[in-house]
Amino acid sequence: MILDGKKTSENLMKQLAKEVAALDDVVTLTLILVGRDPASQVYVNNKQKACMEVGINVEFHHLEENATQKEVLKIIEEANQNEKIHGILVQLPLPSHLDEEVIINTINPLKDVDGLTLTNQGKLFTGMEAIHPATPKGIMTLLQKYFIEISGKNVVVVGRSKLVGKPIAMLMLQKNATVTIAHSRTQNLKEVTKRADILVVAVGKPNFITADMVKKDAVVVDVGINKVEGKIVGDVKYSEVKEVASYITPVPKGVGPMTIYSLLENIIQSYKLLNKNK
């Protein structure tokens, strides 16, 4: 069965638009893009479009590739101070001359809608209320909407990035799964992935997971977005793995739309946290 992220996110976004319309203020996101990376420009356009759909205002700053650290930090610091700004998002990756850690951690954690500041990462790891990175949060919402049981299940996460791999492992742990994180140095990867009741793949390698690596009736979540011969494909060889899995996310229309929805949800969460702390 297909885990349809597109349809699920569309339904959820309708509910979110109603919630935004009922708020007292205009919810506003500061969105910063440095340079002209084509993939980043596509992601930024998608985020802006989604914000408009639900009634979130976007203050967009597009800086040239050679922008200085000081210029980027100035925008963030002004947005931190501005009570009319409820969320701040810096599109990653940044050009190599900029210090990503410093830039991300300059964001007020209450306005950190990507959930990447050390404060929000630390809160996630200790189980405190936090803003969670959008992709893992979107995956959890999608599984919940399809009533997929997580408690007591063997979950294998292939990939250990701080954007997806590590946070999804923590969220699965919080739901009482038994979690294994595999990565490029894992030995006998096939043996590890075949144990998974739920397999989450985020490695950025097209068609990396094949049917012989997946247990029968496993739930397979494909986070990959790769271009092969002009087509978008995931990290999972969809055509063959869908014959083995009980549930699978397609690429596109799987995890991607859920990530965008969760980002919008995070912006509203930031708005509420800021108002709670007034």
C-alpha positions as CSV (number, residue, x, y, z in Angstrom):
1,M,0.0,0.0,0.0
2,I,1.2,3.5,-0.8
3,L,1.8,6.0,2.0
4,D,0.5,9.0,0.1
5,G,2.2,12.0,1.5
6,K,0.7,14.4,-1.0
7,K,-2.9,13.6,-0.3
8,T,-2.3,13.4,3.5
9,S,-0.5,16.8,3.5
10,E,-3.2,18.5,1.4
11,N,-5.9,17.4,3.9
12,L,-3.7,18.6,6.9
13,M,-2.9,21.9,5.2
14,K,-6.6,22.7,4.8
15,Q,-7.0,22.3,8.6
16,L,-3.9,24.4,9.2
17,A,-5.2,27.2,7.0
18,K,-8.3,27.4,9.2
19,E,-6.1,27.5,12.3
20,V,-4.0,30.3,10.9
21,A,-7.0,32.3,9.8
22,A,-8.3,32.1,13.4
23,L,-5.1,33.6,14.9
24,D,-5.0,37.2,16.1
25,D,-1.8,38.1,14.3
26,V,-0.3,37.7,10.8
27,V,2.2,34.9,11.2
28,T,5.4,35.8,9.5
29,L,8.5,33.7,8.5
30,T,11.9,35.2,7.7
31,L,13.4,33.1,5.0
32,I,17.1,33.5,4.0
33,L,18.7,32.1,0.9
34,V,22.4,32.6,0.1
35,G,23.6,32.1,-3.5
36,R,21.9,30.5,-6.5
37,D,22.0,26.7,-6.0
38,P,19.2,25.4,-8.3
39,A,17.9,22.8,-5.8
40,S,17.8,25.3,-3.0
41,Q,15.9,27.7,-5.2
42,V,13.3,25.0,-5.9
43,Y,13.0,24.2,-2.2
44,V,12.6,27.9,-1.2
45,N,9.9,28.4,-3.9
46,N,8.0,25.4,-2.6
47,K,8.2,26.7,1.0
48,Q,7.1,30.2,0.0
49,K,4.2,28.8,-2.0
50,A,3.0,26.5,0.8
51,C,3.2,29.4,3.3
52,M,1.0,31.5,1.0
53,E,-1.5,28.7,0.7
54,V,-2.1,28.6,4.5
55,G,-1.9,32.3,5.0
56,I,1.6,32.6,6.5
57,N,3.5,35.8,5.5
58,V,7.1,35.4,4.2
59,E,9.8,38.0,4.5
60,F,12.3,36.7,1.9
61,H,16.0,37.7,1.9
62,H,18.0,36.5,-1.2
63,L,21.7,37.2,-0.7
64,E,24.5,36.8,-3.3
65,E,26.8,33.8,-3.2
66,N,29.6,36.0,-1.8
67,A,27.5,37.4,1.1
68,T,29.5,37.8,4.3
69,Q,28.8,36.0,7.6
70,K,28.2,39.4,9.1
71,E,25.4,40.2,6.5
72,V,23.6,36.9,7.3
73,L,23.9,37.3,11.0
74,K,22.6,40.9,10.8
75,I,19.3,39.6,9.2
76,I,19.0,36.9,11.8
77,E,19.6,39.2,14.7
78,E,17.1,41.7,13.5
79,A,14.5,39.0,13.0
80,N,15.3,37.7,16.5
81,Q,14.5,41.1,17.9
82,N,11.4,41.7,15.8
83,E,8.2,40.6,17.6
84,K,6.3,40.5,14.3
85,I,8.6,37.7,13.1
86,H,7.6,34.3,14.4
87,G,10.0,32.0,12.5
88,I,13.4,32.1,11.0
89,L,14.7,29.7,8.4
90,V,18.1,29.6,6.7
91,Q,18.1,27.5,3.6
92,L,20.9,24.9,3.7
93,P,23.5,24.1,2.5
94,L,25.2,27.4,2.8
95,P,28.2,28.4,0.6
96,S,31.4,27.0,2.1
97,H,32.9,30.3,3.3
98,L,30.0,30.7,5.8
99,D,30.0,29.0,9.2
100,E,26.7,27.0,9.3
101,E,26.9,26.1,13.0
102,V,27.4,29.8,14.1
103,I,24.6,31.0,11.7
104,I,22.0,28.4,12.8
105,N,22.8,28.8,16.5
106,T,22.3,32.6,16.2
107,I,18.6,31.9,15.6
108,N,16.4,32.3,18.7
109,P,15.5,28.7,19.5
110,L,11.8,29.7,19.8
111,K,12.0,30.9,16.2
112,D,14.1,28.0,14.9
113,V,11.5,26.4,12.6
114,D,14.0,23.9,11.3
115,G,14.7,22.6,14.8
116,L,18.4,22.7,14.2
117,T,19.7,24.9,17.0
118,L,21.7,23.1,19.7
119,T,18.9,24.0,22.1
120,N,16.2,22.3,20.1
121,Q,18.4,19.3,19.2
122,G,19.2,18.9,22.9
123,K,15.6,19.1,23.9
124,L,14.7,16.5,21.3
125,F,17.3,14.1,22.7
126,T,16.1,14.6,26.3
127,G,12.4,14.2,25.4
128,M,11.5,17.8,26.3
129,E,9.0,19.9,24.3
130,A,10.9,21.2,21.2
131,I,10.6,22.2,17.6
132,H,11.5,19.0,15.7
133,P,13.2,19.0,12.2
134,A,10.4,18.9,9.6
135,T,11.3,15.7,7.7
136,P,11.3,13.4,10.7
137,K,8.3,15.1,12.1
138,G,6.5,14.7,8.8
139,I,7.4,11.0,8.7
140,M,5.9,10.4,12.2
141,T,2.7,12.2,11.2
142,L,2.4,10.2,8.0
143,L,2.8,6.9,9.9
144,Q,0.3,8.0,12.5
145,K,-2.3,8.9,9.8
146,Y,-2.0,5.4,8.4
147,F,-2.3,3.9,11.9
148,I,1.1,2.2,11.7
149,E,2.1,0.8,15.1
150,I,5.6,1.9,16.2
151,S,5.7,0.7,19.8
152,G,7.7,-2.5,20.2
153,K,8.7,-2.6,16.5
154,N,12.3,-3.0,15.1
155,V,13.1,0.3,13.3
156,V,16.2,0.6,11.1
157,V,17.3,4.0,10.0
158,V,19.8,4.1,7.2
159,G,21.6,7.4,7.4
160,R,22.8,9.5,10.4
161,S,22.4,13.1,9.4
162,K,21.3,15.6,12.0
163,L,18.5,16.7,9.6
164,V,16.9,13.2,9.3
165,G,18.7,10.1,10.6
166,K,19.5,11.1,14.2
167,P,16.2,12.9,14.9
168,I,14.0,10.2,13.4
169,A,15.8,7.7,15.5
170,M,15.0,9.7,18.6
171,L,11.4,10.2,17.7
172,M,11.0,6.5,17.1
173,L,12.6,5.8,20.5
174,Q,10.2,8.1,22.2
175,K,7.4,5.9,20.7
176,N,9.0,2.8,22.2
177,A,10.5,1.3,19.1
178,T,13.8,-0.6,19.2
179,V,16.0,1.5,16.9
180,T,19.2,0.7,14.9
181,I,21.0,3.4,13.0
182,A,22.9,2.1,10.0
183,H,25.3,4.1,7.8
184,S,28.0,3.9,5.1
185,R,30.4,2.1,7.5
186,T,27.8,-0.5,8.7
187,Q,29.0,-4.0,7.9
188,N,26.5,-6.6,6.5
189,L,24.0,-3.8,5.8
190,K,21.6,-6.3,4.2
191,E,21.4,-8.4,7.4
192,V,20.6,-5.2,9.4
193,T,17.9,-3.8,7.0
194,K,16.2,-7.2,6.8
195,R,15.4,-7.1,10.5
196,A,13.4,-3.9,10.1
197,D,9.7,-3.8,10.6
198,I,10.0,-0.2,9.7
199,L,12.8,0.9,7.4
200,V,13.7,4.6,7.0
201,V,16.2,5.4,4.3
202,A,18.0,8.7,4.0
203,V,21.4,8.2,2.3
204,G,21.1,10.3,-0.9
205,K,22.0,7.3,-3.2
206,P,19.5,6.5,-6.0
207,N,17.9,3.0,-5.8
208,F,20.3,2.0,-3.0
209,I,17.8,-0.3,-1.2
210,T,16.7,-3.3,-3.2
211,A,14.0,-5.9,-2.6
212,D,16.4,-8.5,-1.2
213,M,17.3,-6.0,1.6
214,V,13.8,-5.7,2.9
215,K,11.8,-8.0,5.1
216,K,8.4,-9.2,3.8
217,D,5.6,-6.8,4.9
218,A,8.0,-4.2,6.2
219,V,7.0,-0.5,6.2
220,V,9.5,1.4,4.0
221,V,10.0,5.2,4.2
222,D,12.1,6.6,1.4
223,V,13.5,10.1,2.2
224,G,15.8,10.3,-0.8
225,I,15.4,12.8,-3.6
226,N,17.8,12.0,-6.5
227,K,17.9,12.9,-10.2
228,V,18.6,10.0,-12.6
229,E,18.3,10.7,-16.3
230,G,16.0,13.6,-15.7
231,K,13.7,11.7,-13.4
232,I,13.3,12.1,-9.6
233,V,13.9,8.8,-7.8
234,G,14.4,7.9,-4.2
235,D,17.0,5.9,-2.3
236,V,14.8,2.8,-2.6
237,K,14.3,0.8,-5.8
238,Y,10.5,1.5,-5.7
239,S,9.4,-0.9,-8.6
240,E,10.7,-4.0,-6.8
241,V,10.5,-3.0,-3.1
242,K,6.8,-2.2,-3.4
243,E,6.2,-5.9,-4.1
244,V,7.7,-6.9,-0.8
245,A,6.7,-4.0,1.5
246,S,3.3,-3.7,3.2
247,Y,3.5,0.1,3.0
248,I,5.9,2.3,1.1
249,T,6.3,6.0,0.4
250,P,6.7,6.9,-3.3
251,V,9.2,9.5,-4.6
252,P,7.9,12.1,-5.3
253,K,4.6,12.6,-3.4
254,G,5.8,10.7,-0.3
255,V,8.0,12.3,2.4
256,G,8.5,15.6,0.5
257,P,5.0,17.1,0.9
258,M,4.9,15.9,4.6
259,T,8.2,17.8,5.2
260,I,6.6,21.0,3.8
261,Y,3.5,20.6,5.9
262,S,5.6,19.9,9.1
263,L,7.6,23.1,8.4
264,L,4.3,25.1,8.4
265,E,3.2,23.3,11.6
266,N,6.6,24.3,13.1
267,I,6.0,28.0,12.2
268,I,2.7,27.9,14.0
269,Q,4.3,26.1,17.0
270,S,6.9,28.9,17.1
271,Y,4.2,31.5,17.1
272,K,2.4,29.7,20.0
273,L,5.7,29.3,22.0
274,L,6.5,33.0,21.6
275,N,3.1,34.0,22.8
276,K,3.2,31.7,25.7
277,N,6.5,33.3,26.7
278,K,5.3,36.8,26.5
